[in-house]
């Protein structure tokens, strides 16, 4: 049983008088698709994951927590329908940039904080307000998602390419069959009458 199944799978590679050129092309396409998926997918996944991780690490290194002071009372938001609140609201804050200039802007602060309350904000190397950098867990999650997406993308593109090639080969085979039948069909139909 095992040799029979393997023989059916490998028939395109064996010398066979019924084997067409398109069968050999299809066999090579299947082999290349398998190799691209087995080698290219993981390689693309590792490359994408590493790139995203390096980018996020650089982003994290470029952002700094600096002391700030609220310039206005932070609002108390209305609770959501389920009674929960986020704990963070946007309010105007003042901080000192790396060049010593005093700056103001809107940042996330604890709800209900009073004007003059000390807080911390995140800034970039130029002292501009930025979002808090991703946590270690968020960095790992994003890198893994990027790697998985890249690997899946390589697999999808490979399979789609294989599907297109096979569709074209099937069309060519059907046309070849039609030409052969047009040549042989009339001779057979004379014998059937």
PADRENFI-204816 format. One record per residue (C-alpha): x, y, z; residue number from 0. Coordinates in steps of 0.001 Angstrom, whole numbers, plus 500000, padded with zeros to 6 digits. Layout:
<atoms>
ATOM, X, Y, Z, NUM
...
</atoms>
This chain:
<atoms>
ATOM, 500000, 500000, 500000, 0
ATOM, 502761, 502496, 500928, 1
ATOM, 504663, 502001, 497653, 2
ATOM, 501467, 502301, 495631, 3
ATOM, 500548, 505645, 497242, 4
ATOM, 504085, 506968, 496860, 5
ATOM, 504064, 505807, 493231, 6
ATOM, 500856, 507727, 492540, 7
ATOM, 502315, 510873, 494059, 8
ATOM, 505618, 510612, 492200, 9
ATOM, 504310, 509683, 488742, 10
ATOM, 505149, 513095, 487304, 11
ATOM, 508829, 512550, 488107, 12
ATOM, 509129, 509083, 486552, 13
ATOM, 509770, 508516, 482860, 14
ATOM, 506421, 507633, 481393, 15
ATOM, 505188, 507765, 477791, 16
ATOM, 501940, 509410, 478979, 17
ATOM, 503731, 512134, 480935, 18
ATOM, 503285, 515545, 479340, 19
ATOM, 505612, 518520, 479565, 20
ATOM, 502928, 520291, 481610, 21
ATOM, 503045, 517427, 484137, 22
ATOM, 506771, 518018, 484661, 23
ATOM, 506190, 521781, 484989, 24
ATOM, 503464, 521144, 487560, 25
ATOM, 505747, 518802, 489513, 26
ATOM, 508430, 521496, 489655, 27
ATOM, 505894, 524119, 490698, 28
ATOM, 504684, 521881, 493546, 29
ATOM, 508284, 521283, 494665, 30
ATOM, 509212, 524972, 494539, 31
ATOM, 506000, 525947, 496348, 32
ATOM, 506768, 523454, 499106, 33
ATOM, 510329, 524734, 499460, 34
ATOM, 509233, 528371, 499525, 35
ATOM, 506660, 527576, 502197, 36
ATOM, 509068, 525426, 504239, 37
ATOM, 512050, 527766, 504034, 38
ATOM, 510785, 531163, 502889, 39
ATOM, 507828, 531348, 505267, 40
ATOM, 509827, 530869, 508454, 41
ATOM, 512645, 533090, 507130, 42
ATOM, 510168, 535886, 506357, 43
ATOM, 508553, 535397, 509768, 44
ATOM, 511855, 535656, 511600, 45
ATOM, 512910, 538687, 509546, 46
ATOM, 509615, 540511, 510110, 47
ATOM, 509509, 539675, 513814, 48
ATOM, 513120, 540783, 514299, 49
ATOM, 512537, 544026, 512396, 50
ATOM, 509419, 544906, 514385, 51
ATOM, 511142, 544018, 517659, 52
ATOM, 514159, 546194, 516804, 53
ATOM, 511882, 549068, 515783, 54
ATOM, 509883, 548852, 519008, 55
ATOM, 513044, 548639, 521112, 56
ATOM, 514374, 551765, 519372, 57
ATOM, 511053, 553529, 519947, 58
ATOM, 511205, 552556, 523598, 59
ATOM, 514791, 553793, 523937, 60
ATOM, 513914, 557142, 522288, 61
ATOM, 511032, 557928, 524652, 62
ATOM, 511618, 559367, 528086, 63
ATOM, 509435, 559933, 531104, 64
ATOM, 509732, 563516, 532345, 65
ATOM, 508112, 565349, 535254, 66
ATOM, 505226, 567690, 534437, 67
ATOM, 502652, 569812, 536241, 68
ATOM, 498935, 570047, 535471, 69
ATOM, 497921, 573520, 534309, 70
ATOM, 494198, 572803, 534806, 71
ATOM, 491999, 570474, 536801, 72
ATOM, 491703, 567096, 535088, 73
ATOM, 488090, 566278, 534265, 74
ATOM, 486219, 563419, 535874, 75
ATOM, 484689, 561415, 533032, 76
ATOM, 481167, 560073, 533109, 77
ATOM, 481175, 556334, 533807, 78
ATOM, 480448, 554005, 530902, 79
ATOM, 477204, 552026, 530680, 80
ATOM, 478818, 549175, 532621, 81
ATOM, 479937, 551594, 535371, 82
ATOM, 483652, 551425, 534503, 83
ATOM, 486025, 554324, 533886, 84
ATOM, 489484, 554281, 532333, 85
ATOM, 491268, 556227, 535064, 86
ATOM, 493063, 558389, 532490, 87
ATOM, 491840, 561614, 530886, 88
ATOM, 493393, 564297, 528713, 89
ATOM, 494438, 567574, 530315, 90
ATOM, 496870, 570445, 529705, 91
ATOM, 500291, 569927, 531321, 92
ATOM, 503567, 571909, 531519, 93
ATOM, 507038, 570365, 531349, 94
ATOM, 510607, 571397, 530607, 95
ATOM, 512146, 570222, 527317, 96
ATOM, 515721, 568936, 526966, 97
ATOM, 516821, 572381, 525747, 98
ATOM, 515460, 574011, 528926, 99
ATOM, 512364, 575630, 527391, 100
ATOM, 509067, 575355, 529214, 101
ATOM, 506430, 573663, 527074, 102
ATOM, 502735, 572959, 527358, 103
ATOM, 500553, 570339, 525735, 104
ATOM, 497712, 567907, 526263, 105
ATOM, 498620, 564550, 527824, 106
ATOM, 496983, 561604, 529576, 107
ATOM, 496745, 562159, 533335, 108
ATOM, 494866, 560611, 536246, 109
ATOM, 491233, 561680, 536299, 110
ATOM, 490219, 564196, 538916, 111
ATOM, 493784, 565506, 539471, 112
ATOM, 493942, 569172, 540502, 113
ATOM, 495833, 571971, 538764, 114
ATOM, 499403, 572154, 540068, 115
ATOM, 499572, 568391, 540720, 116
ATOM, 502868, 566783, 539718, 117
ATOM, 502618, 564057, 537080, 118
ATOM, 504806, 562437, 534438, 119
ATOM, 504567, 562564, 530649, 120
ATOM, 506406, 560795, 527836, 121
ATOM, 508522, 562836, 525420, 122
ATOM, 510811, 562081, 522490, 123
ATOM, 514416, 563262, 522118, 124
ATOM, 513221, 566736, 521064, 125
ATOM, 510958, 567118, 524076, 126
ATOM, 507666, 566659, 522164, 127
ATOM, 504814, 564768, 523819, 128
ATOM, 504452, 561185, 522611, 129
ATOM, 502449, 558106, 523565, 130
ATOM, 503777, 555820, 526259, 131
ATOM, 506095, 553236, 524655, 132
ATOM, 504873, 549645, 524419, 133
ATOM, 505493, 547344, 527354, 134
ATOM, 507708, 544272, 527008, 135
ATOM, 504640, 542075, 526651, 136
ATOM, 503189, 544334, 523943, 137
ATOM, 506517, 544298, 522096, 138
ATOM, 506636, 540504, 522122, 139
ATOM, 503014, 540272, 520994, 140
ATOM, 503536, 542701, 518104, 141
ATOM, 506748, 540987, 516986, 142
ATOM, 505107, 537548, 517078, 143
ATOM, 502062, 538847, 515163, 144
ATOM, 504287, 540460, 512542, 145
ATOM, 506330, 537277, 512142, 146
ATOM, 503261, 535072, 511948, 147
ATOM, 501609, 537391, 509444, 148
ATOM, 504719, 537462, 507255, 149
ATOM, 505037, 533670, 507298, 150
ATOM, 501343, 533270, 506523, 151
ATOM, 501643, 535856, 503745, 152
ATOM, 504491, 533957, 502111, 153
ATOM, 502439, 530761, 502330, 154
ATOM, 499339, 532441, 500879, 155
ATOM, 501253, 534043, 498014, 156
ATOM, 503005, 530744, 497276, 157
ATOM, 499735, 528823, 497198, 158
ATOM, 498059, 531511, 495112, 159
ATOM, 500948, 531427, 492640, 160
ATOM, 500750, 527661, 492475, 161
ATOM, 497006, 527902, 491898, 162
ATOM, 497464, 530358, 489029, 163
ATOM, 500134, 528203, 487394, 164
ATOM, 498002, 525089, 487771, 165
ATOM, 494944, 526887, 486341, 166
ATOM, 496979, 527957, 483300, 167
ATOM, 498383, 524454, 482889, 168
ATOM, 494873, 522981, 483089, 169
ATOM, 493674, 525432, 480436, 170
ATOM, 496589, 524520, 478197, 171
ATOM, 495886, 520798, 478747, 172
ATOM, 492211, 521285, 477884, 173
ATOM, 493154, 523106, 474686, 174
ATOM, 495670, 520378, 473850, 175
ATOM, 493001, 517760, 474476, 176
ATOM, 490567, 519677, 472239, 177
ATOM, 493109, 519830, 469409, 178
ATOM, 493890, 516119, 469745, 179
ATOM, 490206, 515234, 469805, 180
ATOM, 489547, 517383, 466733, 181
ATOM, 492190, 515351, 464941, 182
ATOM, 491187, 511883, 466178, 183
ATOM, 487436, 512327, 466741, 184
ATOM, 486368, 512208, 463096, 185
ATOM, 488282, 508965, 462531, 186
ATOM, 486608, 507336, 465541, 187
ATOM, 483147, 508500, 464624, 188
ATOM, 483457, 506812, 461180, 189
ATOM, 484094, 503476, 462887, 190
ATOM, 481189, 503830, 465323, 191
ATOM, 478477, 504120, 462634, 192
</atoms>
